[in-house]
Amino acid sequence: MATTENPVAIIGVGYTELSRVPEKPETDLAVAACRAAAEDAGIGFDAVSGINIQVHHYPPPDTGAIVRELGITDVRWSVEGGLGVGALARAAQIVDAGICDAVVVCKIMNTIAPVNVPDIDPETGGVGGTAQFEVPYGLGYTMQRVGFLKRRWMHRYGITDDQVGWLCVTQREHALLNPHAIMKKPLTIEEYRASRWIADPVHLLDCDYPVNGAFAYIVGRPELATASKPVSILSWSGAGRGDTMPHLRPEADDGMNRWAHEVYTDACLGPKDMDVWMLYDGFSFLAMMWMEQLGLVEPGESGAYVEGGERIRFDGEHPVNTHGGQLSEGRLHATGHILEAVQQVRGTAGARQAVRADHAVVSSAYPHDGSVAIFGRA
């Protein structure tokens, strides 16, 4: 879709500690992350009049309680949900339209609450939609579906298991440099090979890591930021609607997908201008598929590009997921990718700072139905 008419930026980011088991109530996590984002921006919540609380489970927390705790007194826009770039784009549109000067977006993860699965009633377990054609016959888990998707892609292009493993190994190296990441131990390619199968050819270490915690960011007019460098949201685009059965669909044509063309055109940039790549890795190979679908590498070349890790390391040719991604920082459904892109473009990523980070590309969800954004220096 088109870029905003007026300058819109991410002006603050906030983190809570991530944990394997829940340690604090969801409302407390959200409040802490939002306050950290406001402090990072150098603004008070009197300047914030929009809020989006995102969860992946049922039931969601009370947004009103979070609003009251933060002290937001003038709520002009409130919504729940969205994933990654999709939520970012909605907030940017609200600011661009003049409805709010600033919107806080917060992602909360809770590993013990029931997951809100489309087409499956969380209370009765009843199955509808496309799930009714799979779940009764044993195809009921995401890991099974992505096994089909990964196998088809590997077979088509000759991608090897070890090549995918190098992405996992390199992202773990990045996590060791990220104080917010939950993974604290190095990973070797031998350990990746030895990790058990979840749904052949998907290993355990191909899967993102469940965590508890909250990350937040504030989208607003750049001039509001007083304590940090704002990062411009240059463009975004996406499929607009999800496809719940990509494992059964014909594969996309070779080359860039439609929304990749749109996001580059709107930003007046191209794939070669993207310095750092924050690519959705709910499953490891999706980040490699994104490389191809965004035109960052030629179709089928992502395996060779990531092999050995040198080119995608934080100090390499095009750093990938310098925070560790969802595989090693923790599963935040691409919110971590957004926050890391901000840190890289600002130049505040510390020991994992890329040599060049004028522009960052961020993706979320699967390449066939996901969303993409480009960030640049304000």
C-alpha positions as CSV (number, residue, x, y, z in Angstrom):
1,M,0.0,0.0,0.0
2,A,1.0,3.6,-0.3
3,T,3.3,5.3,2.2
4,T,2.0,7.8,4.6
5,E,1.3,11.4,3.5
6,N,3.2,12.7,6.6
7,P,6.4,11.6,8.3
8,V,5.6,8.7,10.7
9,A,8.3,7.0,12.8
10,I,8.9,4.5,15.6
11,I,10.0,6.9,18.4
12,G,10.4,4.5,21.3
13,V,10.9,0.8,22.1
14,G,10.5,-1.2,25.3
15,Y,11.4,-4.7,26.5
16,T,10.6,-6.9,29.5
17,E,12.7,-9.8,30.5
18,L,11.7,-13.0,28.7
19,S,11.1,-16.2,30.7
20,R,10.4,-19.9,29.9
21,V,7.5,-19.9,32.4
22,P,5.2,-17.0,33.4
23,E,6.6,-14.9,36.2
24,K,4.3,-11.9,36.1
25,P,0.6,-11.2,35.2
26,E,0.0,-10.1,31.6
27,T,-1.2,-6.7,32.6
28,D,2.0,-6.0,34.5
29,L,4.1,-7.1,31.6
30,A,2.3,-4.9,29.2
31,V,2.5,-1.9,31.5
32,A,6.3,-2.4,32.0
33,A,7.0,-2.7,28.3
34,C,4.9,0.3,27.4
35,R,6.5,2.4,30.1
36,A,10.0,1.4,28.8
37,A,9.0,2.4,25.3
38,A,7.7,5.8,26.5
39,E,10.9,6.4,28.5
40,D,13.0,5.5,25.5
41,A,11.1,8.0,23.4
42,G,11.2,10.7,26.1
43,I,7.5,11.3,26.2
44,G,4.7,10.9,28.7
45,F,1.5,9.0,28.2
46,D,-0.4,12.3,27.9
47,A,1.0,12.4,24.4
48,V,-0.3,8.9,23.6
49,S,-3.9,8.4,22.6
50,G,-3.9,5.1,20.7
51,I,-3.2,1.6,21.9
52,N,-3.0,-1.9,20.4
53,I,-2.5,-4.9,22.7
54,Q,-1.6,-8.1,20.8
55,V,-1.9,-11.6,22.2
56,H,-1.9,-15.1,20.7
57,H,-4.0,-16.7,23.2
58,Y,-7.5,-16.7,24.8
59,P,-8.8,-14.8,26.6
60,P,-7.0,-11.5,26.0
61,P,-6.1,-9.2,28.9
62,D,-8.2,-6.2,29.8
63,T,-6.9,-3.3,27.7
64,G,-8.8,-0.9,29.8
65,A,-6.9,-1.9,32.9
66,I,-3.6,-1.4,31.0
67,V,-4.8,2.0,29.8
68,R,-5.7,3.1,33.4
69,E,-2.4,1.8,34.8
70,L,-0.4,3.7,32.1
71,G,-2.4,6.9,32.8
72,I,-3.6,7.4,29.2
73,T,-6.6,9.8,29.7
74,D,-7.6,10.5,26.1
75,V,-8.0,7.2,24.1
76,R,-9.0,8.0,20.5
77,W,-8.1,4.6,19.0
78,S,-7.9,1.2,20.5
79,V,-7.7,-2.2,18.9
80,E,-6.6,-5.7,19.9
81,G,-4.6,-8.0,17.6
82,G,-2.5,-8.0,14.5
83,L,0.9,-9.5,13.9
84,G,4.2,-7.9,13.2
85,V,4.2,-5.4,10.3
86,G,0.4,-5.6,10.0
87,A,0.0,-4.1,13.5
88,L,2.7,-1.5,12.8
89,A,1.0,-0.4,9.6
90,R,-2.4,0.1,11.3
91,A,-0.7,2.3,13.9
92,A,1.1,4.3,11.2
93,Q,-2.1,4.9,9.4
94,I,-3.8,6.2,12.5
95,V,-1.0,8.7,13.2
96,D,-0.8,9.7,9.5
97,A,-4.6,10.4,9.5
98,G,-4.2,12.7,12.5
99,I,-6.4,10.6,14.8
100,C,-3.5,10.2,17.2
101,D,-0.1,11.9,17.6
102,A,1.3,8.6,19.1
103,V,0.1,5.0,19.4
104,V,1.7,2.4,21.6
105,V,1.7,-1.2,20.3
106,C,2.5,-4.0,22.8
107,K,2.9,-7.7,22.1
108,I,2.3,-10.0,25.1
109,M,3.3,-13.7,25.1
110,N,1.9,-16.3,27.5
111,T,2.8,-19.9,27.2
112,I,0.2,-21.4,29.5
113,A,-2.9,-19.7,28.2
114,P,-4.9,-21.5,25.5
115,V,-3.9,-20.5,22.0
116,N,-6.5,-18.8,20.0
117,V,-6.5,-21.0,16.8
118,P,-8.7,-19.8,13.9
119,D,-11.6,-22.1,13.1
120,I,-11.3,-23.9,16.4
121,D,-13.6,-22.8,19.2
122,P,-11.4,-22.4,22.3
123,E,-14.3,-23.4,24.7
124,T,-15.9,-26.3,22.8
125,G,-13.1,-27.6,20.6
126,G,-15.5,-27.5,17.7
127,V,-13.7,-27.3,14.3
128,G,-14.9,-25.2,11.3
129,G,-13.5,-23.4,8.3
130,T,-10.6,-25.1,6.5
131,A,-9.5,-26.9,9.6
132,Q,-12.5,-29.2,9.3
133,F,-10.9,-30.8,6.3
134,E,-7.6,-31.5,8.1
135,V,-8.0,-31.8,11.9
136,P,-10.3,-34.8,11.9
137,Y,-7.8,-36.7,9.7
138,G,-4.8,-36.1,11.9
139,L,-3.3,-33.0,10.2
140,G,-3.9,-30.7,13.2
141,Y,-0.6,-29.1,14.0
142,T,1.3,-26.2,12.4
143,M,4.5,-28.2,12.5
144,Q,2.9,-30.9,10.3
145,R,1.8,-28.4,7.7
146,V,5.2,-26.6,7.6
147,G,6.8,-30.0,7.1
148,F,5.1,-30.2,3.7
149,L,6.0,-26.6,2.9
150,K,9.7,-27.0,3.8
151,R,10.1,-30.3,1.9
152,R,8.6,-28.9,-1.3
153,W,10.8,-25.9,-1.2
154,M,14.0,-27.9,-0.4
155,H,13.2,-30.3,-3.2
156,R,12.4,-27.6,-5.7
157,Y,15.7,-25.8,-5.2
158,G,18.1,-28.4,-3.8
159,I,18.3,-26.7,-0.4
160,T,20.1,-28.9,2.1
161,D,19.4,-29.5,5.8
162,D,22.8,-28.2,6.8
163,Q,22.2,-24.9,4.9
164,V,19.1,-24.3,6.9
165,G,21.0,-25.2,10.0
166,W,23.6,-22.5,9.4
167,L,20.8,-19.9,9.7
168,C,19.9,-21.3,13.1
169,V,23.5,-21.4,14.3
170,T,24.2,-17.8,13.2
171,Q,21.1,-16.5,14.8
172,R,22.1,-18.2,18.1
173,E,25.5,-16.3,17.8
174,H,23.5,-13.1,17.6
175,A,21.4,-14.0,20.6
176,L,24.5,-14.4,22.7
177,L,25.2,-10.7,22.0
178,N,21.6,-9.6,22.8
179,P,20.8,-9.0,26.5
180,H,17.1,-9.5,25.8
181,A,17.4,-12.9,24.3
182,I,16.4,-16.0,26.2
183,M,19.0,-18.4,24.6
184,K,22.3,-18.1,26.4
185,K,24.2,-21.1,25.1
186,P,26.1,-21.4,21.7
187,L,24.7,-23.8,19.0
188,T,26.8,-25.9,16.7
189,I,25.8,-27.3,13.3
190,E,26.3,-30.7,14.8
191,E,23.8,-30.0,17.5
192,Y,21.4,-28.8,14.9
193,R,21.8,-32.0,12.9
194,A,21.2,-34.1,16.0
195,S,18.1,-32.3,17.2
196,R,15.0,-34.5,17.0
197,W,12.5,-34.4,14.2
198,I,9.2,-32.6,14.8
199,A,7.8,-33.3,11.3
200,D,10.5,-34.4,8.9
201,P,12.2,-32.3,7.5
202,V,11.5,-29.9,10.4
203,H,13.9,-30.2,13.4
204,L,13.1,-29.1,16.9
205,L,15.7,-26.3,16.4
206,D,13.9,-25.1,13.3
207,C,11.0,-24.0,15.5
208,D,10.7,-20.7,17.3
209,Y,11.1,-20.7,21.1
210,P,8.1,-20.1,23.3
211,V,8.6,-17.4,25.9
212,N,6.7,-15.2,28.3
213,G,7.1,-11.5,28.3
214,A,6.2,-8.3,26.5
215,F,7.8,-6.0,23.9
216,A,6.4,-2.6,23.0
217,Y,7.0,0.3,20.6
218,I,5.5,3.7,20.0
219,V,4.6,4.9,16.6
220,G,4.3,8.7,16.3
221,R,5.2,12.0,14.7
222,P,9.1,12.1,14.7
223,E,9.3,15.4,16.4
224,L,7.8,14.0,19.6
225,A,10.9,12.0,20.4
226,T,13.2,13.8,22.8
227,A,15.3,11.0,24.2
228,S,16.1,8.8,21.2
229,K,16.5,8.9,17.5
230,P,13.2,8.3,15.6
231,V,13.3,5.7,12.9
232,S,11.2,6.4,9.8
233,I,8.6,4.0,8.5
234,L,9.3,4.4,4.8
235,S,6.8,1.9,3.4
236,W,4.9,-1.3,4.0
237,S,2.8,-3.8,2.1
238,G,1.3,-7.2,2.5
239,A,-1.1,-9.8,1.2
240,G,-4.0,-8.4,3.2
241,R,-5.6,-11.7,4.1
242,G,-4.2,-15.0,5.3
243,D,-4.1,-18.4,3.6
244,T,-4.5,-21.2,6.1
245,M,-3.5,-23.9,3.7
246,P,-0.2,-22.9,2.0
247,H,1.1,-26.4,2.3
248,L,-1.5,-27.5,-0.3
249,R,-1.3,-24.5,-2.6
250,P,0.8,-24.3,-5.8
251,E,4.1,-22.6,-5.0
252,A,4.5,-18.9,-5.8
253,D,6.2,-17.9,-9.0
254,D,9.9,-17.4,-9.0
255,G,11.2,-14.0,-8.1
256,M,9.8,-11.2,-5.9
257,N,6.2,-11.5,-4.8
258,R,3.7,-8.7,-5.4
259,W,3.9,-6.9,-2.1
260,A,7.7,-6.9,-2.3
261,H,7.4,-4.8,-5.5
262,E,5.0,-2.5,-3.8
263,V,7.1,-1.9,-0.7
264,Y,10.2,-1.0,-2.7
265,T,8.3,1.2,-5.1
266,D,6.7,3.2,-2.3
267,A,10.0,3.7,-0.6
268,C,11.8,4.6,-3.9
269,L,14.4,1.9,-3.0
270,G,15.3,-1.6,-4.2
271,P,16.5,-4.9,-2.7
272,K,20.1,-3.8,-3.0
273,D,19.4,-0.9,-0.7
274,M,18.4,-3.1,2.2
275,D,21.4,-3.2,4.6
276,V,20.0,-5.4,7.4
277,W,17.4,-8.1,7.0
278,M,14.9,-8.8,9.8
279,L,13.1,-11.8,8.4
280,Y,10.3,-13.7,10.0
281,D,11.5,-17.0,11.4
282,G,8.6,-18.7,13.1
283,F,10.3,-21.6,11.4
284,S,13.9,-21.2,10.3
285,F,13.4,-21.8,6.6
286,L,10.7,-19.1,6.4
287,A,13.4,-16.5,6.8
288,M,15.3,-18.0,3.8
289,M,12.1,-18.1,1.7
290,W,11.6,-14.5,2.5
291,M,15.1,-13.7,1.2
292,E,14.0,-15.1,-2.2
293,Q,10.5,-13.6,-2.2
294,L,11.9,-10.1,-1.4
295,G,14.4,-10.3,-4.1
296,L,17.3,-10.1,-1.7
297,V,18.8,-13.3,-3.3
298,E,17.8,-15.1,-6.4
299,P,15.2,-17.9,-6.2
300,G,16.9,-21.0,-4.8
301,E,20.0,-19.1,-3.8
302,S,19.2,-18.6,-0.1
303,G,20.8,-21.9,0.9
304,A,24.2,-21.0,-0.6
305,Y,23.9,-17.5,0.8
306,V,23.5,-18.5,4.4
307,E,25.9,-21.5,4.3
308,G,28.7,-21.0,6.8
309,G,27.1,-18.0,8.3
310,E,29.7,-15.4,7.2
311,R,27.4,-13.3,5.0
312,I,24.5,-13.1,7.4
313,R,26.5,-12.5,10.6
314,F,26.1,-9.1,12.2
315,D,29.4,-8.0,10.8
316,G,28.8,-9.6,7.4
317,E,27.5,-8.6,4.0
318,H,23.8,-8.5,5.0
319,P,23.2,-9.3,8.6
320,V,20.0,-11.4,9.3
321,N,18.1,-11.3,12.5
322,T,20.8,-9.7,14.6
323,H,18.7,-10.1,17.8
324,G,18.6,-13.9,17.4
325,G,15.2,-14.0,15.8
326,Q,12.3,-16.0,17.2
327,L,14.6,-19.0,17.1
328,S,16.9,-17.7,19.8
329,E,15.6,-14.3,21.2
330,G,12.2,-15.8,21.7
331,R,8.8,-16.0,20.0
332,L,7.3,-12.5,19.8
333,H,5.6,-12.9,16.4
334,A,8.0,-10.4,14.6
335,T,7.7,-7.7,17.3
336,G,11.3,-8.5,18.2
337,H,12.3,-8.0,14.6
338,I,10.7,-4.6,14.5
339,L,12.5,-3.5,17.7
340,E,15.8,-4.8,16.4
341,A,15.4,-3.0,13.1
342,V,14.9,0.2,15.1
343,Q,18.1,-0.5,17.1
344,Q,20.1,-1.2,14.0
345,V,19.0,1.9,12.1
346,R,19.6,4.0,15.2
347,G,23.1,2.5,15.6
348,T,22.3,1.4,19.2
349,A,22.5,-2.4,18.9
350,G,25.8,-2.6,20.8
351,A,28.0,-5.6,20.2
352,R,25.8,-6.8,17.4
353,Q,25.6,-3.5,15.5
354,A,25.9,-4.0,11.7
355,V,28.6,-2.1,9.9
356,R,26.0,-0.4,7.7
357,A,22.3,0.0,8.6
358,D,20.9,2.9,6.7
359,H,17.9,0.8,5.7
360,A,16.3,-2.3,7.2
361,V,13.7,-4.6,5.8
362,V,11.3,-6.3,8.2
363,S,8.9,-9.2,7.4
364,S,6.3,-11.0,9.4
365,A,4.2,-14.2,8.9
366,Y,4.7,-16.6,6.0
367,P,6.0,-15.2,2.6
368,H,2.8,-16.2,0.8
369,D,0.5,-14.1,3.0
370,G,2.7,-11.9,5.2
371,S,3.7,-8.3,5.4
372,V,6.8,-6.3,4.7
373,A,8.1,-2.9,5.9
374,I,11.2,-0.7,5.2
375,F,12.7,1.5,7.9
376,G,15.2,4.3,7.4
377,R,16.9,7.1,9.3
378,A,14.5,10.0,10.1
